[in-house]
Amino acid sequence: MTLYRGNSVVGTRSLDIALVEQPSGAHDLALITIKAPTSLAGTKLLSWSNDKGDDQQWLTTGNTDRARRIGDRGRKATFVNSDFTFEDLLKWQVDSYRYETVGPSSCPAGSCTQVRAIPTSRVSAYAEMLIDYDSSNRISRIQYFRKAGDPVWKELVASNYTRVGNSSQPRTSVMTDYSTNTRTKIDWSNYSADTQLDTSIFSPK
């Protein structure tokens, strides 16, 4: 993860993400662990989320083993001073949004279909999102709005997709915050699917 202000690099982060997807109604499990820089190393975000919106989250910093509950509104918080929120990095809960088809659109991938997504059953930093899907149903761009009718607040562009198990995942994600003239780039690597994980790592205790 690389943080930019204008064209200048202002910070870097290295992180691991472990995710367990569960059947509908059960909590999906996610654990984000910061590896670097040294000042943030060992910081962990644990999230249990499902399509009903009753998320639970805990944060552990590198200098303590105690997990602090941060509540559902913690999804809206900035992730380690980047342009991503916790919400942006966690698994998309499809049934937590209402969708409207907008129509064909131009997008970074070329030609896309645009869909409007409006949160309905969870706390969100956004009032609505415009999502551009390419011809392979992969997300090319998401535009985020504080309020309906406002100018674009943030924009995510995903590119360089690779096949991981039964899904396609981006190798590059760039989030731009137009209100602050900052952006954050994530270069994804070492994807793996259908991996056996020790579920005890997803416990806040």
C-alpha positions as CSV (number, residue, x, y, z in Angstrom):
1,M,0.0,0.0,0.0
2,T,1.4,3.4,-1.1
3,L,0.0,6.7,0.1
4,Y,0.3,9.8,-2.2
5,R,-0.4,13.5,-1.7
6,G,-0.4,15.0,-5.2
7,N,2.5,13.2,-6.9
8,S,4.5,12.8,-3.7
9,V,4.8,9.5,-1.8
10,V,3.9,10.2,1.9
11,G,3.9,6.7,3.3
12,T,3.8,3.0,2.7
13,R,2.1,0.0,4.4
14,S,2.5,-3.7,4.1
15,L,-0.4,-5.9,5.2
16,D,-1.9,-9.4,5.1
17,I,-5.7,-10.1,4.7
18,A,-7.3,-13.4,5.7
19,L,-10.9,-13.9,4.8
20,V,-13.4,-16.7,5.4
21,E,-16.7,-16.6,3.5
22,Q,-19.6,-18.3,5.2
23,P,-23.1,-19.3,4.2
24,S,-25.8,-16.5,4.1
25,G,-26.8,-15.5,7.6
26,A,-23.5,-16.4,9.2
27,H,-20.7,-13.9,9.8
28,D,-18.0,-13.7,7.2
29,L,-14.6,-13.4,9.0
30,A,-11.8,-11.1,8.1
31,L,-8.5,-10.3,9.7
32,I,-6.2,-7.5,8.5
33,T,-2.7,-7.5,9.9
34,I,-0.2,-4.7,9.4
35,K,3.4,-5.9,8.8
36,A,5.1,-2.6,8.2
37,P,6.1,0.2,8.9
38,T,7.6,-0.6,12.4
39,S,5.3,2.0,14.1
40,L,2.2,0.1,12.9
41,A,3.5,-3.5,12.9
42,G,1.3,-5.9,14.7
43,T,-1.8,-3.8,14.4
44,K,-4.8,-6.0,13.6
45,L,-8.4,-5.4,12.6
46,L,-10.8,-8.3,13.1
47,S,-14.2,-8.1,11.5
48,W,-17.3,-10.3,11.6
49,S,-19.8,-9.1,9.1
50,N,-23.0,-10.4,7.3
51,D,-25.7,-9.3,5.0
52,K,-28.0,-8.2,7.9
53,G,-25.5,-5.4,8.8
54,D,-24.9,-6.4,12.4
55,D,-21.1,-6.2,12.0
56,Q,-18.7,-6.6,14.9
57,Q,-15.1,-5.3,14.8
58,W,-12.1,-5.3,17.1
59,L,-8.8,-3.5,16.9
60,T,-5.5,-4.7,18.4
61,T,-2.4,-2.4,18.3
62,G,1.2,-3.6,18.1
63,N,2.0,-2.8,21.7
64,T,-0.9,-4.6,23.3
65,D,-2.6,-8.0,23.0
66,R,-6.0,-6.6,24.1
67,A,-8.7,-6.4,21.5
68,R,-10.7,-3.2,21.6
69,R,-14.3,-3.3,20.3
70,I,-14.7,-0.5,17.8
71,G,-18.4,-0.9,17.0
72,D,-20.3,-1.0,13.7
73,R,-19.5,2.7,13.0
74,G,-15.8,1.8,12.9
75,R,-16.4,0.7,9.3
76,K,-16.4,4.4,8.3
77,A,-13.0,5.1,9.9
78,T,-9.9,5.7,7.8
79,F,-7.7,2.7,7.5
80,V,-4.2,3.5,8.8
81,N,-4.3,7.1,7.4
82,S,-5.0,5.9,3.9
83,D,-7.8,6.9,1.5
84,F,-9.5,3.5,2.2
85,T,-11.9,3.0,5.0
86,F,-12.3,-0.4,6.8
87,E,-15.5,-0.7,4.9
88,D,-13.7,-0.5,1.5
89,L,-11.4,-3.4,2.4
90,L,-13.9,-5.8,3.8
91,K,-16.1,-8.2,1.8
92,W,-19.0,-6.7,0.0
93,Q,-22.3,-7.8,1.5
94,V,-24.5,-8.0,-1.5
95,D,-27.8,-8.0,0.3
96,S,-27.0,-4.9,2.3
97,Y,-27.6,-2.6,-0.7
98,R,-30.4,-1.6,-3.0
99,Y,-29.4,-1.6,-6.7
100,E,-30.5,0.4,-9.8
101,T,-29.2,-0.2,-13.3
102,V,-28.1,3.1,-14.8
103,G,-27.0,1.8,-18.2
104,P,-23.9,1.7,-20.5
105,S,-21.0,3.8,-19.4
106,S,-17.4,4.7,-20.3
107,C,-14.9,3.4,-17.6
108,P,-11.2,2.8,-17.2
109,A,-11.7,-0.7,-18.7
110,G,-13.3,0.8,-21.8
111,S,-17.1,0.1,-22.0
112,C,-19.0,-0.9,-18.9
113,T,-22.4,-1.2,-17.4
114,Q,-23.1,1.1,-14.5
115,V,-25.1,0.3,-11.4
116,R,-26.1,2.5,-8.5
117,A,-25.8,0.9,-5.1
118,I,-27.5,2.5,-2.0
119,P,-26.8,1.1,1.5
120,T,-30.0,-0.1,3.2
121,S,-29.1,-2.3,6.2
122,R,-25.7,-1.1,7.6
123,V,-23.7,1.9,8.7
124,S,-21.8,3.3,5.7
125,A,-19.5,6.2,5.0
126,Y,-21.4,6.7,1.7
127,A,-24.9,7.7,0.7
128,E,-24.6,5.9,-2.6
129,M,-22.0,4.4,-5.1
130,L,-21.9,4.2,-8.9
131,I,-20.3,0.9,-9.9
132,D,-18.9,0.2,-13.4
133,Y,-18.7,-3.4,-14.4
134,D,-16.7,-4.6,-17.5
135,S,-17.9,-7.2,-20.0
136,S,-16.6,-10.0,-17.7
137,N,-18.6,-8.6,-14.7
138,R,-15.4,-7.3,-13.0
139,I,-15.5,-4.0,-11.2
140,S,-13.6,-1.4,-13.2
141,R,-14.5,1.7,-11.1
142,I,-16.5,2.7,-8.1
143,Q,-17.5,6.3,-7.5
144,Y,-18.5,7.2,-3.9
145,F,-20.8,10.0,-2.8
146,R,-21.3,11.6,0.6
147,K,-24.9,12.6,-0.4
148,A,-27.0,11.9,-3.4
149,G,-26.5,14.6,-6.0
150,D,-23.1,15.7,-4.6
151,P,-19.9,15.7,-6.7
152,V,-17.8,12.5,-6.6
153,W,-16.1,12.3,-3.3
154,K,-13.8,9.3,-3.8
155,E,-13.1,7.0,-6.8
156,L,-11.7,3.5,-6.8
157,V,-10.2,2.0,-10.0
158,A,-9.4,-1.7,-10.0
159,S,-7.3,-3.2,-12.8
160,N,-4.9,-6.0,-13.9
161,Y,-7.2,-8.8,-12.8
162,T,-6.0,-12.4,-12.2
163,R,-7.9,-15.6,-11.7
164,V,-8.0,-16.8,-8.1
165,G,-10.0,-20.0,-7.5
166,N,-13.4,-19.4,-8.9
167,S,-13.1,-15.6,-8.9
168,S,-11.2,-12.8,-10.5
169,Q,-9.2,-10.4,-8.3
170,P,-7.4,-7.2,-9.1
171,R,-3.7,-6.9,-8.9
172,T,-4.0,-3.1,-8.5
173,S,-6.5,-0.9,-6.6
174,V,-6.2,2.9,-6.6
175,M,-8.5,5.0,-4.3
176,T,-8.5,8.7,-5.0
177,D,-10.0,11.3,-2.5
178,Y,-10.9,14.4,-4.6
179,S,-11.6,16.4,-1.4
180,T,-8.0,16.1,-0.2
181,N,-6.0,15.6,-3.4
182,T,-4.7,12.3,-2.0
183,R,-4.7,8.8,-3.3
184,T,-3.7,5.3,-2.1
185,K,-2.5,2.5,-4.3
186,I,-2.6,-1.2,-3.3
187,D,-0.5,-3.7,-5.2
188,W,-2.1,-7.0,-4.4
189,S,0.0,-10.2,-4.5
190,N,0.2,-13.8,-3.1
191,Y,-3.5,-14.5,-3.5
192,S,-4.6,-17.9,-2.5
193,A,-8.0,-19.6,-2.4
194,D,-9.5,-22.6,-0.6
195,T,-6.8,-22.4,2.0
196,Q,-7.2,-24.1,5.3
197,L,-7.0,-21.5,8.1
198,D,-6.8,-21.9,11.8
199,T,-10.2,-20.3,12.8
200,S,-8.9,-19.4,16.2
201,I,-7.1,-16.4,14.6
202,F,-10.6,-14.8,14.1
203,S,-11.3,-14.8,17.8
204,P,-11.1,-11.4,19.6
205,K,-10.0,-13.2,22.8
